[in-house]
Each structure stands twice: as C-alpha cells, then as structure tokens.
Amino acid sequence: MFKRRLFISALIIALIALTFSCKKEKKKPEQPSEKVMVASIGEFGVPESRVAKSFEFSKEFQKNKVITPDLIKSYINRYYLGEIYLLAEAKAQGLDKDPEFLKAMKEHRIHEMTKPNGPLAKVILAKKFNVDNQELKELYKHLPYRLTLQQILVTSKPLADSLYQLLIHGADFGKLARKYSNDLRTAVKDGVLSSYLTAGMAAPEYERAAFALTKEHPISKPIKTEFGYHILKLMAKEKTKVGGMVQERLKLVDIAKIRAQNEYIQHYVDSLFTAYHYKLNDKLIPVILHAFKRQGYFGTIVKSKIPAKLLQATFLSYDKGSWTLEDFVDAYNNTERYDRYRLEYPNDVRIMAKKLISKELMYWDGVSRGLDKDQTYQKMMDYYYHHELEKIGEKRLINDNVKITDQEAKEFYLKHRNLWKNSPFEKVKIYVKNHLFNQKREQVRKEFIAYLKKKYKVQYNEQALQRLAKMMNERKKLRAS
C-alpha cells in the first residue's frame, strides 16, 4: 500500500514537472521580420513585416478559407512588385545621382537630424540647467501678470530708432507694423501678438522691457535680440492671483529651466557659425535687394532679375560646404511665407541667410558627434532613400515620357465637352490636359512595368512565404474563435 502511494505521488510530481516544463518551453508566436525580404530584385525587396501588416486586411485574406504561399505571392505581384521594378530601374539608370533626388535626400537628412525629437536634440538637451535665486525673484515679479502686446520687428538700427521716434510722437503703431515689421504673423494683425506674454516666455531682455511698460509709457525703446530690433507697445496688463514665492517655487523653477534651455539652444546655434567659419558674400546683398519683390505683406526674390552668372556665384560658405546665390534664392522662396523676412535692408538678408543655413550647420555638428549612426536615424534615411528614388523614377521614367499636345486636348474636349459643362476650351484647357495626362500616364506606366517584368527576375523567399501563410492561417483561426 505504501509503495503504491509512493508511486502515485511520484507520478503526480512528474506530471506537475512536465506541465511546468511545457509552459516554460512554449514559444511566443513568431513575428514577421522587417529585415527578411519575401520578394526582391537586387538590393530592393518587400519586407515580410510589410506584407503581413497589409495582407491581413486584404480581400484575399477575407475571401479565402485557407491561405497558401501562392496566394501571398500573387498578392505581392499585384500590389508590391511595380514599386520594386521601378526602384531597380531607377537605380540602374543612375537616378540616385539626379540633382533633384540628391537635394531631397539632403533635406531629409537635415530634418531628421535636427527635428525636436531627433538624435541631436536628445544629446543637446541632456544638459542639466541650474537656476539661481535672483532669476526666480525676477520671474516671480512677472508671474501675476499677463500682457497683451503689439510688436514691430526690424533688422536696421537706424530704422528702429526712426520708428520709435514716430511712435512716441503719435504715429499709428498698427500701420507701421503692417508696413515695416518682419514678424509677418503679427504684422498682418497690426503687430498684435497672438498670445499673452507671461513670465518666462521670452528672452530676459525682451521680457524685462515688456513688463516695464505702463499706461503712461506704453512704448518700449528698440530691444535687440538675435532676430533684430523689437519695439513693443502695451495694450493691456491683467493681474491674476498667485501664491507666495515659496508656494510658487516649483513652478518658477520649471519656467526658468525652460527659458534656460531655449537660451542654451540659441547660444549653441550661434556658436556653430564661429565653429564652422561661416562667411557671407556681402557684395551680393545689393543684387538680392534689387531682385526682391514685395507682394502685400509678403514677398519673393525674382530669379529672372538676377544675371545667370551671379546666380552661380558663392553667396555663403562654411567648413563643410557652400551655397550659391541660386541656392539661397530657392531656399528663401520655398520657405513658408510667414517665416520670410522682407528683404528691404542689408541686415534683413544677413539674418535670413543665418536662419536658412542654421539647420545645415546643426546637421554637420550632429555628424561630427557620430549621430548619423543612430539606428532610428539610419532607418528613416533608408525609408526616404526608397521613397525618393521611387518618386524620381516615376517622374523621369514615366511622367516625363507623357506628352499632351494642344491639338490632342482640343480633340478630346470636343468629344467630351459636357465633362466641363460646355465651358470655352481656353478656360478649361489646363484641366483637359491634366485629365488626358492622367489617362495616358496610366497606360505608359502599365506598358513600362510590363517591359521591366521581362528585364528583371524576381527572387522569392520560399521560406518566408511559407511562414507568412502559416501566420495568416493562425490569424484566421483567432478571428473565427
């Protein structure tokens, strides 16, 4: 009897051990990989993870009871291979050396390096910012108030002094802001700042001048910052309830740290101009001022007003590169119009040039720190490489081969004029041409991809196809349960 009990106990222990062993050995469901290519042509392929994400929501997944490798292969052929064929051909024809492609990639490299959550920001903002009691006391004086202000921003000291004299003798602040201010977001609203100014929001010198304004003396003398000369006018000063300095200390410390961080970033950017030996060709500034055309509040540089030879002249340089005058003109004209200075004085051009080149200098500083090796950064660069190569491939290999003549457009219009509600042809010609272009483009693309299918052989990863089919069948079972 004792032996029988001992045997049963041993059996139970063995079963328990086996159960735990099974639990321990149970593997997690296999996840699709970003690195494994299901189908590829040379260096270009379709990642397993990409197919897995899209296939589960496809008609093929919904309609078929059993998912097979051939079904997934057919899906890839239909939705992904056109892109891969195009990338392979674009590479083969050297379109990764096309100036338009290189320019786009440069913009992506700079943006990804210098964006607020990019690798450079993470390194720079890792610094600890100390706050002293004197600064906290000054911030506390401003803490109970919020100011409504008007602002005029100019880059010329003589102009700033002249405007100040006009203002203290009764000139209309709004009119002068509309006419002269380079802060175009406020210029269009008579110089009125869109939000209240509260403690810690601005540079210390700006803030001190603003909070010193009163009803009796509402206009400030010109205040110099890295953006130029600011003239402020107090419109309203509202008081709110705050606790004692001890109660508000944590809040004041947070405000001071944010301001210190912003100042540190500005000093950091300024230091790069010295570190990289930035130089500006002042002789070309009059050329820019002459070519600038104001359009209401905004403006553009008219490239046709600049001789072709001068466009290729070096306008600015630094240790890692240079910009021609044309580079500056293009960068200025492509900048969001509210962020452009009106280029009517030499310092407008100088400050604008620094604004436009600053991120490029930051990028090179990031590279010098080895931040271009950051995995997330490299992953984004890989994505943009494929995206821009496909884009330039579509443009050069397909779009540029689609031509629509006026005669073709006229003939199509006469047959289908009801599509444009019988409007006169000259009024709708551009829309007719666009309609025809899209039609013709689809045909050209279809024929071109058919040609590429004969030119390139696709390599399929049979193991990956089997694995994907297995995953999809498991997901169908989970959905059904």
C-alpha positions as CSV (number, residue, x, y, z in Angstrom):
1,M,0.0,0.0,0.0
2,F,2.8,2.4,0.9
3,K,4.7,1.6,-2.3
4,R,1.5,2.3,-4.3
5,R,1.1,5.7,-2.6
6,L,4.7,6.5,-3.3
7,F,4.3,5.6,-6.9
8,I,1.2,7.8,-7.3
9,S,3.0,10.7,-5.5
10,A,6.0,10.3,-7.8
11,L,3.6,10.2,-10.9
12,I,1.9,13.4,-9.7
13,I,5.2,15.2,-9.2
14,A,6.4,14.1,-12.7
15,L,3.2,15.4,-14.3
16,I,3.5,18.7,-12.5
17,A,7.1,19.0,-13.6
18,L,6.1,18.1,-17.2
19,T,3.4,20.8,-17.1
20,F,5.8,23.5,-15.9
21,S,8.3,22.3,-18.4
22,C,5.8,22.6,-21.3
23,K,4.8,26.1,-20.1
24,K,8.5,27.1,-20.0
25,E,9.2,25.7,-23.4
26,K,6.1,27.3,-25.0
27,K,7.3,29.7,-27.6
28,K,5.9,33.1,-28.4
29,P,4.1,33.4,-31.7
30,E,6.6,34.1,-34.5
31,Q,6.7,37.8,-35.5
32,P,7.2,38.9,-39.1
33,S,10.6,40.5,-39.7
34,E,11.5,43.9,-41.2
35,K,14.8,42.5,-42.4
36,V,13.6,39.4,-44.2
37,M,12.6,40.1,-47.8
38,V,9.8,38.0,-49.3
39,A,10.5,39.0,-52.8
40,S,13.5,41.0,-54.1
41,I,15.3,42.4,-57.2
42,G,18.9,43.1,-56.4
43,E,19.1,45.3,-53.3
44,F,15.4,46.2,-53.3
45,G,12.8,43.9,-51.7
46,V,9.4,43.6,-50.0
47,P,9.9,43.1,-46.2
48,E,8.0,40.3,-44.6
49,S,6.6,42.6,-41.9
50,R,5.1,45.0,-44.6
51,V,3.2,42.1,-46.3
52,A,2.0,40.8,-43.0
53,K,0.5,44.1,-42.0
54,S,-1.4,44.7,-45.2
55,F,-2.4,41.2,-46.2
56,E,-4.5,40.6,-43.1
57,F,-6.8,43.4,-44.2
58,S,-6.9,42.4,-47.9
59,K,-9.8,40.9,-49.9
60,E,-7.6,37.8,-50.4
61,F,-7.4,37.2,-46.7
62,Q,-11.2,37.7,-46.3
63,K,-12.3,35.6,-49.2
64,N,-10.1,32.5,-48.9
65,K,-10.6,29.9,-46.2
66,V,-7.0,28.7,-46.5
67,I,-4.1,31.0,-47.1
68,T,-1.4,29.4,-49.3
69,P,2.1,30.7,-50.2
70,D,1.0,31.0,-53.9
71,L,-1.9,33.2,-52.8
72,I,0.5,35.5,-50.9
73,K,2.9,35.5,-53.9
74,S,0.0,36.6,-56.2
75,Y,-0.9,39.4,-53.7
76,I,2.7,40.6,-53.7
77,N,2.9,40.6,-57.5
78,R,-0.3,42.6,-57.7
79,Y,0.5,45.3,-55.1
80,Y,4.2,45.5,-54.5
81,L,6.3,44.4,-57.5
82,G,5.6,47.5,-59.6
83,E,7.4,49.6,-56.9
84,I,10.3,47.2,-56.8
85,Y,10.7,47.1,-60.6
86,L,10.7,50.9,-60.7
87,L,13.3,51.1,-57.9
88,A,15.6,48.7,-59.6
89,E,15.4,50.5,-63.0
90,A,15.8,53.9,-61.3
91,K,19.0,52.7,-59.6
92,A,20.2,51.1,-62.9
93,Q,19.8,54.4,-64.7
94,G,21.7,56.3,-62.1
95,L,18.7,58.3,-60.8
96,D,20.1,58.2,-57.3
97,K,22.7,60.7,-58.7
98,D,19.9,63.0,-60.1
99,P,20.3,66.6,-58.6
100,E,16.6,66.6,-57.6
101,F,17.0,63.3,-55.7
102,L,20.2,64.5,-54.0
103,K,18.5,67.7,-52.9
104,A,15.5,65.9,-51.5
105,M,17.8,63.4,-49.6
106,K,19.8,66.3,-48.2
107,E,16.6,67.9,-46.9
108,H,15.6,64.7,-45.2
109,R,19.0,64.1,-43.6
110,I,18.9,67.6,-42.1
111,H,15.3,67.4,-41.0
112,E,15.7,64.0,-39.3
113,M,18.9,65.1,-37.5
114,T,17.6,68.4,-36.2
115,K,13.9,67.8,-35.5
116,P,12.7,68.3,-31.9
117,N,12.9,64.6,-31.0
118,G,15.8,63.8,-33.3
119,P,19.2,62.5,-32.3
120,L,20.9,65.9,-32.0
121,A,18.2,67.3,-29.7
122,K,18.4,64.3,-27.4
123,V,22.2,64.9,-27.0
124,I,22.0,68.7,-26.6
125,L,19.0,68.7,-24.2
126,A,20.6,66.1,-22.0
127,K,22.4,69.0,-20.3
128,K,21.2,70.0,-16.8
129,F,20.1,73.6,-16.3
130,N,20.8,75.3,-13.0
131,V,18.6,78.1,-11.7
132,D,19.7,80.9,-9.3
133,N,17.5,82.7,-6.8
134,Q,17.9,86.1,-8.4
135,E,16.3,84.8,-11.6
136,L,13.5,83.2,-9.7
137,K,12.8,86.5,-7.9
138,E,12.6,88.3,-11.2
139,L,10.3,85.7,-12.6
140,Y,8.1,85.9,-9.5
141,K,7.6,89.7,-10.1
142,H,6.3,88.9,-13.5
143,L,4.3,85.8,-12.6
144,P,1.0,87.6,-11.6
145,Y,0.7,89.4,-14.9
146,R,-0.2,88.6,-18.5
147,L,0.4,91.2,-21.2
148,T,-1.3,91.9,-24.5
149,L,1.3,93.5,-26.8
150,Q,1.9,94.9,-30.2
151,Q,5.3,94.4,-31.8
152,I,7.3,95.8,-34.7
153,L,10.4,93.8,-35.6
154,V,13.1,95.3,-37.9
155,T,16.7,94.5,-38.5
156,S,18.1,98.0,-39.1
157,K,19.0,100.0,-36.0
158,P,18.5,103.4,-37.7
159,L,15.1,102.3,-38.9
160,A,14.2,101.0,-35.4
161,D,15.2,104.4,-33.9
162,S,13.3,106.3,-36.5
163,L,10.1,104.2,-36.0
164,Y,10.4,104.7,-32.2
165,Q,10.5,108.5,-32.6
166,L,7.5,108.4,-34.9
167,L,5.6,106.2,-32.4
168,I,6.3,108.3,-29.3
169,H,5.0,111.3,-31.3
170,G,1.7,109.7,-32.0
171,A,2.2,107.6,-35.2
172,D,-0.2,104.7,-35.6
173,F,1.5,101.5,-34.3
174,G,-0.6,99.1,-36.5
175,K,0.1,101.0,-39.7
176,L,3.9,101.0,-39.1
177,A,3.8,97.3,-38.1
178,R,2.0,96.4,-41.4
179,K,4.5,98.4,-43.4
180,Y,7.8,97.6,-41.7
181,S,7.6,94.6,-39.3
182,N,9.4,91.4,-40.2
183,D,7.3,89.4,-37.8
184,L,4.8,88.7,-40.5
185,R,2.5,86.6,-38.4
186,T,1.8,89.7,-36.3
187,A,2.2,92.3,-39.0
188,V,-1.0,91.1,-40.7
189,K,-2.8,91.8,-37.4
190,D,-1.4,95.3,-36.8
191,G,1.5,93.8,-34.8
192,V,-0.7,92.2,-32.1
193,L,0.9,89.1,-30.6
194,S,-1.4,86.1,-30.9
195,S,-0.9,85.0,-27.3
196,Y,-0.4,86.7,-23.9
197,L,3.2,87.3,-22.7
198,T,3.7,85.7,-19.4
199,A,6.7,85.1,-17.1
200,G,9.5,83.1,-18.8
201,M,8.0,83.1,-22.3
202,A,10.6,85.4,-23.9
203,A,14.3,86.2,-23.8
204,P,15.2,88.0,-20.5
205,E,16.0,91.4,-22.2
206,Y,12.7,91.2,-24.1
207,E,10.7,90.3,-21.1
208,R,12.2,93.0,-18.8
209,A,11.3,95.7,-21.4
210,A,7.8,94.3,-21.8
211,F,7.0,94.1,-18.1
212,A,8.4,97.6,-17.5
213,L,5.8,99.1,-19.8
214,T,2.9,101.1,-18.2
215,K,-0.2,103.0,-19.3
216,E,1.8,106.2,-19.1
217,H,4.8,104.9,-21.0
218,P,3.3,102.1,-23.2
219,I,6.0,102.0,-25.9
220,S,9.5,100.5,-25.5
221,K,12.8,101.6,-26.9
222,P,14.2,99.2,-29.5
223,I,15.2,95.9,-27.9
224,K,18.0,93.9,-29.6
225,T,17.7,90.1,-29.9
226,E,19.1,87.6,-32.5
227,F,16.1,88.3,-34.6
228,G,16.7,92.1,-34.9
229,Y,15.2,95.1,-33.1
230,H,11.8,94.8,-31.4
231,I,9.6,97.8,-30.5
232,L,6.8,96.9,-28.1
233,K,3.5,98.6,-27.2
234,L,1.5,97.6,-24.1
235,M,-2.2,97.1,-25.0
236,A,-3.4,95.5,-21.7
237,K,-1.9,94.3,-18.4
238,E,-4.0,91.8,-16.5
239,K,-3.3,90.6,-13.0
240,T,-4.1,87.1,-11.7
241,K,-3.9,85.6,-8.3
242,V,-0.7,83.7,-7.3
243,G,0.6,82.2,-4.1
244,G,3.7,83.3,-2.2
245,M,7.2,82.7,-3.7
246,V,7.7,79.5,-1.6
247,Q,4.4,78.1,-2.9
248,E,5.2,79.0,-6.5
249,R,8.8,77.9,-6.3
250,L,8.4,74.6,-8.2
251,K,6.5,76.4,-11.0
252,L,9.1,79.2,-11.2
253,V,11.9,76.6,-11.4
254,D,10.2,74.8,-14.3
255,I,9.7,78.2,-16.1
256,A,13.4,79.2,-15.5
257,K,14.6,75.8,-16.8
258,I,12.6,76.0,-20.0
259,R,13.9,79.5,-20.6
260,A,17.5,78.5,-19.8
261,Q,17.0,75.5,-22.3
262,N,15.8,77.8,-25.0
263,E,18.7,80.3,-24.4
264,Y,21.2,77.4,-24.4
265,I,19.9,76.2,-27.8
266,Q,20.1,79.7,-29.2
267,H,23.7,80.1,-28.0
268,Y,24.5,76.6,-29.3
269,V,23.3,77.5,-32.8
270,D,25.1,80.9,-32.7
271,S,28.3,79.1,-31.7
272,L,28.2,76.9,-34.9
273,F,28.7,80.0,-37.1
274,T,32.0,80.6,-35.5
275,A,33.0,76.9,-35.2
276,Y,32.4,76.3,-38.9
277,H,33.9,79.6,-40.1
278,Y,30.7,80.8,-41.7
279,K,31.1,83.6,-44.3
280,L,28.7,85.7,-46.3
281,N,29.5,87.4,-49.6
282,D,28.2,90.9,-48.8
283,K,28.8,92.0,-52.4
284,L,25.8,90.0,-53.5
285,I,23.4,91.6,-51.0
286,P,22.5,94.5,-53.3
287,V,21.7,92.0,-56.0
288,I,19.2,90.3,-53.7
289,L,17.6,93.6,-52.5
290,H,17.2,94.6,-56.2
291,A,15.5,91.3,-57.1
292,F,13.2,91.2,-54.1
293,K,9.5,91.9,-55.0
294,R,7.0,92.8,-52.3
295,Q,3.5,91.4,-52.6
296,G,1.3,92.8,-49.9
297,Y,2.7,91.7,-46.6
298,F,4.9,89.1,-48.2
299,G,7.5,88.9,-50.9
300,T,9.7,86.7,-53.2
301,I,13.0,87.0,-54.9
302,V,12.5,87.2,-58.6
303,K,15.2,85.0,-60.0
304,S,14.9,86.4,-63.5
305,K,16.1,89.8,-62.2
306,I,19.5,88.2,-61.3
307,P,22.1,87.6,-64.1
308,A,22.7,83.8,-64.6
309,K,26.4,84.3,-63.9
310,L,25.7,85.8,-60.5
311,L,23.2,83.1,-59.6
312,Q,26.1,80.6,-59.7
313,A,28.4,82.8,-57.5
314,T,29.1,81.6,-54.0
315,F,26.8,83.5,-51.6
316,L,27.7,81.8,-48.3
317,S,30.3,79.3,-47.2
318,Y,31.3,77.3,-44.2
319,D,33.8,74.5,-43.5
320,K,31.6,71.7,-44.7
321,G,30.0,73.3,-47.8
322,S,28.7,76.4,-49.5
323,W,25.6,77.9,-51.1
324,T,25.4,79.6,-54.4
325,L,23.2,82.7,-54.7
326,E,20.6,80.5,-56.5
327,D,20.6,78.1,-53.6
328,F,19.8,81.0,-51.3
329,V,17.1,82.3,-53.6
330,D,15.4,78.9,-53.9
331,A,15.6,78.3,-50.1
332,Y,14.1,81.7,-49.4
333,N,11.3,81.3,-52.0
334,N,10.4,77.8,-50.7
335,T,10.3,78.9,-47.1
336,E,6.8,79.2,-45.6
337,R,5.9,82.8,-46.4
338,Y,5.2,83.9,-42.8
339,D,8.7,82.8,-41.9
340,R,10.4,85.0,-44.5
341,Y,11.8,88.4,-43.7
342,R,11.0,91.2,-46.1
343,L,14.4,91.7,-47.8
344,E,14.5,95.5,-47.9
345,Y,17.6,96.2,-45.8
346,P,21.1,94.5,-45.8
347,N,20.5,93.1,-42.3
348,D,17.2,91.5,-43.5
349,V,19.3,89.4,-45.9
350,R,22.1,88.6,-43.3
351,I,19.6,87.4,-40.6
352,M,17.5,85.5,-43.2
353,A,20.7,83.7,-44.5
354,K,21.6,82.6,-41.0
355,K,18.1,81.4,-40.3
356,L,18.1,79.3,-43.5
357,I,21.6,77.8,-43.1
358,S,21.4,77.1,-39.3
359,K,19.9,73.6,-39.5
360,E,22.5,72.6,-42.1
361,L,25.3,73.6,-39.6
362,M,23.4,71.7,-36.9
363,Y,23.3,68.6,-39.1
364,W,27.1,68.7,-39.6
365,D,27.6,69.1,-35.9
366,G,25.4,66.0,-35.4
367,V,27.5,64.1,-37.9
368,S,30.7,65.2,-36.1
369,R,29.2,63.6,-33.0
370,G,28.6,60.3,-34.8
371,L,24.8,60.8,-34.5
372,D,24.3,59.8,-38.2
373,K,25.0,56.2,-36.9
374,D,21.9,56.3,-34.7
375,Q,19.7,53.3,-35.6
376,T,16.4,55.2,-35.7
377,Y,18.1,57.9,-37.9
378,Q,19.5,55.3,-40.3
379,K,16.2,53.5,-40.5
380,M,14.5,56.8,-41.5
381,M,17.2,57.5,-44.1
382,D,16.7,54.1,-45.6
383,Y,12.9,54.8,-45.9
384,Y,13.5,58.1,-47.5
385,Y,16.1,56.7,-49.9
386,H,13.5,54.2,-51.3
387,H,10.7,56.8,-51.2
388,E,12.6,59.5,-53.1
389,L,14.1,57.0,-55.6
390,E,10.7,55.7,-56.4
391,K,9.4,59.3,-56.8
392,I,12.2,60.4,-59.1
393,G,11.8,57.1,-61.0
394,E,8.1,57.8,-61.6
395,K,8.9,61.3,-62.7
396,R,11.9,60.7,-65.0
397,L,10.9,57.2,-66.4
398,I,7.2,57.7,-66.7
399,N,5.8,61.2,-66.3
400,D,8.5,62.8,-68.5
401,N,7.6,60.5,-71.3
402,V,3.9,61.6,-71.3
403,K,3.3,64.4,-73.7
404,I,-0.1,66.0,-74.4
405,T,-0.4,68.5,-77.3
406,D,-2.9,71.3,-77.6
407,Q,-4.4,69.5,-80.6
408,E,-5.0,66.3,-78.6
409,A,-6.6,68.3,-75.8
410,K,-8.8,70.1,-78.3
411,E,-10.0,66.9,-79.9
412,F,-10.7,65.3,-76.6
413,Y,-12.6,68.4,-75.4
414,L,-14.8,68.4,-78.5
415,K,-15.8,64.8,-77.8
416,H,-16.4,65.2,-74.1
417,R,-17.2,68.9,-73.6
418,N,-20.0,68.0,-71.3
419,L,-17.4,67.0,-68.7
420,W,-16.6,70.7,-68.3
421,K,-20.2,71.9,-68.6
422,N,-19.5,73.3,-72.1
423,S,-17.1,75.9,-70.8
424,P,-15.0,77.6,-73.5
425,F,-11.9,75.4,-74.3
426,E,-9.3,78.1,-73.5
427,K,-10.8,78.4,-70.0
428,V,-10.6,74.7,-69.2
429,K,-7.6,73.7,-71.4
430,I,-5.4,73.1,-68.4
431,Y,-8.0,70.8,-66.8
432,V,-8.5,68.9,-70.1
433,K,-4.7,68.4,-70.4
434,N,-4.5,67.2,-66.8
435,H,-7.3,64.7,-67.4
436,L,-5.6,63.4,-70.6
437,F,-2.2,63.3,-68.8
438,N,-3.6,61.0,-66.1
439,Q,-5.2,58.7,-68.6
440,K,-2.1,58.5,-70.7
441,R,0.2,58.2,-67.8
442,E,-1.6,55.1,-66.5
443,Q,-1.1,53.4,-69.9
444,V,2.6,54.4,-70.2
445,R,3.2,53.1,-66.7
446,K,1.4,49.8,-67.4
447,E,3.5,49.3,-70.6
448,F,6.7,50.3,-68.8
449,I,6.2,47.9,-65.9
450,A,5.4,45.1,-68.4
451,Y,8.8,45.8,-70.0
452,L,10.5,45.8,-66.7
453,K,9.0,42.4,-65.8
454,K,10.8,40.9,-68.8
455,K,14.0,42.7,-67.9
456,Y,14.3,41.7,-64.2
457,K,13.9,38.4,-62.5
458,V,12.2,38.4,-59.1
459,Q,13.8,36.3,-56.3
460,Y,11.2,34.8,-54.0
461,N,11.9,33.7,-50.4
462,E,10.0,30.4,-50.2
463,Q,10.6,30.0,-46.5
464,A,9.2,33.5,-45.8
465,L,6.2,32.7,-48.0
466,Q,5.6,29.5,-46.0
467,R,6.0,31.4,-42.7
468,L,3.6,34.2,-43.8
469,A,1.0,31.6,-44.9
470,K,1.2,29.9,-41.6
471,M,0.9,33.2,-39.7
472,M,-2.2,34.2,-41.7
473,N,-3.9,30.9,-41.2
474,E,-3.3,31.2,-37.5
475,R,-4.8,34.7,-37.5
476,K,-7.9,33.5,-39.4
477,K,-8.4,30.9,-36.7
478,L,-8.1,33.5,-33.9
479,R,-10.6,35.7,-35.7
480,A,-13.0,32.8,-36.0
481,S,-12.8,31.7,-32.4
